[in-house]
Amino acid sequence: MSGHAKGGGQGLMLIAEQFPVLIVTTGVFAGYTILLAGLVNRRSCFFISLATIFSHLVLSFFILHHVLTVGTIHYWLGGWRPPWGIEYVVDGLNAYVLIIVLFVSLVAAIYSKRSVEHELEARKQVTFYTIFQLLVAGLCGVVLTGDLFNLYVLTEVASLTT
């Protein structure tokens, strides 16, 4: 296991402890996937972004359920405990804020489609969806991080997109 999660649970509950790091890493990975997919089919960029944000929203509800039933999630990337390692911490407040961030991002993605198509030329649409996906990943990381250095890094990721 690449990280260590404290807490108990079985089946989906145990897997839910992996979801915080999965949301951030797949969000960043989706940004690069959108960039590469845009070289082949520009129309796929919107759908990749939408599917990623929607799946992250679903995962965030599992995280909320886990936090409310089992307790706070502490995930140490690479098994390194703080202060040497990166920690993601999810409690009740973080879980609710994560849901809000992802819900607003999903609504923004859906309602921006028409504007993006009319206001941006085709080659810039790929850049828009790449940057938008990296922004969402950075904001999710800011919500989930449990250490100051990672907060700085994820704030930089989010601010690069503005």
Secondary structure, 3 states (H helix, E strand, C coil): CCEEEECCCCCHHHHHCCHHHHHHHHHHHHHHHHHHHHHHCCCHHHHHHHHHHHHHHHHHHHHHHHHHHCCCEEEEECCCCCCCCCEEEECHHHHHHHHHHHHHHHHHHHHHHHHHHHHCCHHHHHHHHHHHHHHHHHHHHHHHECCHHHHHHHHHHHHHCC
